[in-house]
């Protein structure tokens, strides 16, 4: 009798377990998902492109006349003082006696003199603009101290003063370069004039090529490239070597023209991946008004625009950073200090609108939202979500409206 009741009990247990298994198999199972929270905080939208450093003022030393070039013994990286002797050129006899060469040299002298006069006018105009900017800056400082102007207006006056200072420095350099070119042209005319050449000693036929006698921020030039090192017969205008001041750096970044229209002078720039641990700070000085066509690595034609970035504090520029070095530039086009934001990976399209899956009481709820600025990682939420709400990131095909979900561990 006892054995019969035991058998019945075991049978009932088996039937109950089977029924429970069938019921459990038909119950909806939750989908494992990754979750994130809607937060509020700073948001920055940037244009990210590769750039390269370049020396602001470059000087190409070329042969002013035809002749035999002496060997250039300087190597790239060598330091040269302004006005130092670089090499000599022994003019060829036909150039000394050719009337056509004399006429060309005289024309070059006239052109160089006109260039000096034009540079003087540009320098005077830049000086007037700088004086005006400095007076505006002084008034802005006083008004800002009295809280009579907004911080934005004050920053504009500061940027104007810095820009005019740089423009004046460029105009001064241009004048010095034009004067140096005039000296070269006059020297070439002296060496090309026929006359009492037979009465001159041999060393009088050596034309001295010198470094430009201009003032540079670093005090010395550095040889960037040597185009013609060995002795050779050179033609007029042939490039011989390139000089520059390694401390006078700027950054050239080419961006898509669609992104260039969003960038304004004075925008903050973060320069990364240059080789150091910390990013360098920069400011946009100029968005060039003319673009150019560039073929991408995938063979796509792109219209690009150069953006020129300055270093506000040149003392912070590493000495190891040189000409034509690669950097990654993040140019700020919009910033918000207190922005409601959601990860971009949580967004998906629903018709013409954006949507997310919110998680409420363990179920996914599809919600249409309106977004604003985006930076590739986060998007500004204008409507549809509140702070601290939980959303699903990277929702798969198994997630649908009303579906049970469970956080993935």
C-alpha positions in Angstrom: 0.0 0.0 0.0 2.8 2.4 0.9 4.7 1.6 -2.3 1.6 2.4 -4.3 1.2 5.8 -2.7 4.9 6.5 -3.3 4.6 5.6 -6.9 1.5 7.9 -7.3 3.4 10.8 -5.5 6.4 10.4 -7.7 4.2 10.3 -10.8 2.4 13.5 -9.7 5.8 15.2 -9.2 6.9 14.2 -12.7 3.6 15.4 -14.2 3.9 18.7 -12.2 7.5 19.2 -13.3 6.6 18.5 -16.9 3.7 21.0 -16.8 5.9 23.6 -15.1 8.5 23.2 -17.8 5.9 23.6 -20.5 4.6 26.7 -18.9 8.1 28.2 -18.4 9.0 27.5 -22.0 6.1 29.6 -23.2 6.8 32.5 -20.8 8.4 35.6 -22.5 12.1 35.8 -21.8 13.9 39.1 -21.2 16.5 40.4 -23.7 19.9 41.2 -22.3 20.8 44.8 -23.2 23.4 47.5 -22.4 22.1 50.5 -20.6 23.1 54.1 -20.2 21.8 57.2 -18.3 20.6 60.5 -19.7 22.9 63.1 -18.1 23.4 66.8 -17.9 26.8 68.5 -18.3 29.2 70.2 -20.7 29.0 69.4 -24.4 31.4 70.5 -27.1 31.0 70.1 -30.9 34.2 70.0 -32.8 35.6 69.6 -36.3 38.3 66.9 -36.1 40.9 66.8 -38.8 44.6 66.2 -39.3 46.9 69.2 -39.6 50.5 70.0 -39.9 52.8 72.6 -38.4 54.5 75.1 -40.6 56.9 78.1 -40.0 55.0 81.3 -40.5 57.7 83.2 -42.4 59.9 81.1 -44.7 62.8 82.5 -46.7 63.9 81.0 -50.0 67.4 82.1 -50.9 67.9 81.9 -54.6 70.6 82.8 -57.1 70.3 86.5 -58.2 72.3 85.9 -61.3 73.9 83.1 -63.4 77.3 81.9 -62.4 79.3 79.2 -60.6 77.9 78.5 -57.1 80.3 77.8 -54.3 79.6 74.7 -52.1 77.0 75.3 -49.4 78.5 73.7 -46.3 75.5 74.1 -44.0 73.2 71.2 -43.3 69.5 71.2 -42.4 69.1 72.1 -38.8 72.1 74.5 -38.7 71.5 77.9 -37.1 72.3 81.1 -39.1 72.3 84.7 -37.8 70.6 87.3 -40.0 73.0 88.7 -42.5 75.5 85.8 -42.2 77.4 84.7 -45.3 75.8 81.6 -46.8 77.9 81.1 -50.0 79.3 82.9 -53.0 78.6 83.0 -56.7 81.2 83.7 -59.4 79.2 85.4 -62.2 79.7 83.9 -65.7 81.4 86.2 -68.2 78.4 86.3 -70.7 76.2 87.7 -68.0 78.6 90.5 -67.2 78.8 91.6 -70.8 75.2 90.9 -72.1 73.2 94.2 -72.5 70.0 92.2 -72.2 71.0 91.0 -68.7 71.8 94.6 -67.8 68.3 95.8 -68.8 66.7 92.9 -67.0 68.7 93.7 -63.8 67.7 97.3 -64.0 64.0 96.3 -64.4 64.3 94.1 -61.3 65.8 97.0 -59.3 62.8 99.2 -60.3 60.3 96.5 -59.4 62.1 95.9 -56.0 61.9 99.7 -55.2 58.2 99.7 -56.0 57.8 96.7 -53.7 59.6 98.6 -50.9 57.2 101.6 -51.3 54.2 99.3 -51.3 55.5 97.5 -48.2 56.0 100.9 -46.5 52.4 101.8 -47.2 51.1 98.4 -45.9 53.2 98.8 -42.7 51.9 102.3 -42.1 48.3 101.0 -42.6 48.9 98.1 -40.2 50.4 100.6 -37.6 47.3 102.8 -37.8 45.1 99.7 -37.3 47.2 98.5 -34.4 47.1 101.8 -32.7 43.3 101.8 -33.0 43.0 98.2 -31.8 45.2 99.0 -28.8 43.2 102.0 -27.8 40.0 100.0 -28.1 41.6 97.3 -26.0 42.6 99.8 -23.3 39.0 101.1 -23.2 37.6 97.6 -23.1 39.8 96.7 -20.1 38.6 99.7 -18.2 34.9 99.0 -19.1 35.3 95.3 -18.3 36.7 96.2 -14.9 33.7 98.3 -14.3 31.4 95.5 -15.7 30.1 97.9 -18.3 30.6 95.5 -21.2 29.9 91.8 -21.6 32.6 89.1 -21.5 31.9 88.4 -25.2 32.6 92.0 -26.2 35.7 92.1 -24.1 37.0 88.9 -25.7 36.4 90.4 -29.2 38.5 93.4 -28.3 41.3 91.2 -27.0 41.2 89.1 -30.2 41.2 92.2 -32.4 44.2 93.6 -30.5 46.1 90.3 -31.0 45.1 90.0 -34.6 46.3 93.5 -35.4 49.5 92.9 -33.6 50.2 89.9 -35.8 49.2 91.8 -38.9 51.6 94.6 -38.0 54.4 92.0 -37.5 53.7 90.4 -40.9 53.7 93.9 -42.5 57.1 94.7 -40.9 58.5 91.4 -42.1 57.2 92.0 -45.6 59.0 95.4 -45.6 62.3 93.9 -44.5 62.0 91.1 -47.1 61.3 93.7 -49.9 64.3 95.8 -48.7 66.5 92.6 -48.8 65.2 91.8 -52.3 66.0 95.4 -53.4 69.6 95.0 -52.1 69.9 91.7 -54.0 68.6 93.3 -57.2 71.0 96.3 -56.9 73.9 94.0 -56.2 73.0 91.9 -59.2 72.8 95.1 -61.3 76.3 96.1 -60.1 77.7 92.7 -61.0 76.0 92.7 -64.4 77.0 96.1 -65.7 79.7 95.9 -68.4 82.6 98.3 -68.0 85.9 98.1 -66.2 85.6 94.4 -65.4 89.1 93.7 -66.6 90.5 96.1 -64.1 88.8 94.4 -61.1 90.6 91.8 -59.0 89.4 88.2 -59.0 87.6 88.4 -55.6 85.5 91.3 -56.8 83.7 88.9 -59.2 82.4 86.9 -56.2 78.9 87.7 -55.3 78.1 87.1 -51.7 74.8 85.4 -50.7 73.8 86.2 -47.2 70.9 85.4 -44.9 68.1 87.9 -44.9 68.9 90.8 -42.5 65.5 90.7 -40.9 64.5 90.5 -37.2 63.0 87.1 -36.3 61.3 86.2 -32.9 63.9 83.5 -32.1 66.9 85.7 -33.0 68.3 83.1 -35.5 67.3 81.3 -38.6 67.5 77.5 -39.0 68.3 75.9 -42.3 65.2 73.9 -43.3 66.3 72.5 -46.7 69.4 72.7 -48.9 68.3 72.4 -52.6 71.8 72.7 -54.1 74.7 71.6 -51.9 77.6 71.0 -54.3 79.3 73.4 -56.5 77.4 73.9 -59.8 76.6 76.4 -62.5 73.2 78.0 -61.5 70.7 80.0 -63.4 69.1 83.2 -62.1 66.3 82.6 -59.7 67.3 79.0 -58.9 66.4 78.1 -55.4 69.4 77.2 -53.2 68.3 76.8 -49.6 65.3 77.5 -47.4 65.5 79.3 -44.0 63.0 79.8 -41.2 62.6 80.6 -37.6 61.7 77.3 -35.8 60.0 79.2 -32.9 57.6 81.0 -35.2 55.1 78.1 -35.8 51.5 77.9 -36.8 49.3 75.0 -37.8 47.6 74.5 -41.1 44.4 72.3 -41.0 42.5 71.5 -44.1 38.8 70.8 -43.5 35.7 70.1 -45.6 34.2 73.3 -46.9 30.9 72.3 -45.3 32.7 72.3 -41.9 34.7 75.5 -42.7 31.5 77.6 -42.7 30.9 76.8 -39.1 34.4 77.9 -37.9 35.0 81.5 -36.9 38.3 83.3 -36.1 39.1 83.0 -32.4 37.6 79.6 -32.0 39.5 77.3 -29.5 41.5 74.4 -30.9 43.0 71.4 -29.1 46.1 70.0 -30.8 46.6 66.3 -30.0 48.7 63.4 -31.0 51.7 65.6 -31.7 54.0 63.3 -29.6 53.5 64.8 -26.1 51.3 63.7 -23.2 49.2 66.8 -23.0 47.3 68.6 -25.8 48.4 72.0 -27.0 46.1 75.0 -27.0 45.5 77.0 -30.2 43.2 79.6 -31.6 41.9 80.0 -35.1 43.5 83.0 -36.8 42.2 82.7 -40.3 39.7 80.6 -42.4 41.1 81.0 -45.9 38.5 82.5 -48.3 39.4 80.2 -51.1 39.1 76.4 -51.2 40.8 73.7 -53.3 40.0 70.2 -54.6 41.4 67.2 -52.9 41.1 63.5 -53.7 40.5 61.4 -50.6 42.1 58.0 -50.0 38.9 56.4 -51.3 39.1 58.3 -54.5 36.3 60.8 -53.6 36.6 64.4 -54.7 36.4 66.7 -51.7 36.3 70.5 -51.6 38.6 71.5 -48.8 39.5 74.8 -47.1 42.7 75.6 -45.1 42.2 76.8 -41.5 45.2 78.6 -39.9 45.7 78.1 -36.2 48.0 80.2 -34.0 49.5 79.4 -30.6 48.3 82.1 -28.1 51.3 81.4 -25.8 54.4 80.7 -27.9 56.5 80.0 -24.8 54.4 76.8 -24.3 55.2 75.4 -27.7 57.7 72.5 -27.3 61.1 73.0 -28.7 61.0 69.6 -30.3 58.0 70.5 -32.4 59.3 71.5 -35.9 58.2 72.4 -39.4 55.7 70.1 -41.2 55.0 67.9 -38.1 51.6 66.1 -38.0 49.0 67.0 -35.3 45.3 66.1 -34.8 43.2 69.3 -34.5 39.9 69.5 -32.7 38.3 72.9 -33.7 35.5 74.0 -31.4 32.4 75.2 -33.3 29.8 75.1 -30.4 30.0 74.7 -26.6 27.4 74.3 -23.9 28.1 74.3 -20.2 24.8 72.6 -19.0 23.3 70.4 -21.7 20.9 67.5 -21.4 22.6 64.8 -23.5 22.2 61.1 -24.5 24.7 58.8 -26.1 24.6 58.7 -29.9 24.6 54.9 -29.7 21.2 54.9 -28.2 19.6 56.8 -31.1 17.9 55.2 -34.1 15.7 56.6 -36.9 11.9 56.2 -36.8 10.7 57.7 -40.1 12.0 61.3 -40.2 12.4 61.5 -36.4 14.9 60.2 -33.9 13.9 57.7 -31.2 15.3 55.8 -28.2 14.3 52.9 -26.1 13.7 53.9 -22.5 13.6 51.3 -19.8 10.6 51.5 -17.4 9.9 48.7 -14.9 12.0 46.2 -16.9 10.4 46.9 -20.3 11.6 48.8 -23.3 9.5 51.8 -24.2 10.1 53.3 -27.7 10.1 57.1 -27.3 10.4 59.8 -30.1 12.8 62.6 -29.1 14.1 65.8 -30.6 17.9 66.4 -30.7 20.1 69.4 -31.3 23.9 69.6 -31.5 25.9 66.4 -31.9 29.6 65.6 -31.5 29.7 62.0 -32.6 29.5 60.6 -29.1 26.7 62.5 -27.5 23.6 64.4 -28.7 21.8 67.4 -27.2 18.3 66.4 -26.1 15.7 69.2 -26.7 12.5 67.2 -26.1 11.4 63.7 -25.1 13.8 62.8 -22.3 14.5 63.8 -18.7 17.7 63.7 -16.7 18.6 60.4 -15.0 16.3 58.3 -17.3 17.7 55.0 -18.5 18.0 54.2 -22.2 19.3 51.2 -24.2 22.5 51.6 -26.1 23.1 49.6 -29.3 19.6 48.2 -29.4 19.4 45.0 -31.5 16.6 43.5 -33.6 15.3 41.6 -30.6 14.4 44.8 -28.8 11.0 46.2 -29.5 8.4 48.4 -27.8 7.1 46.7 -24.6 9.8 44.0 -24.7 11.1 42.7 -21.4 14.8 43.6 -21.0 17.5 42.8 -18.5 20.8 44.6 -18.0 23.8 42.7 -19.3 26.3 42.0 -16.6 
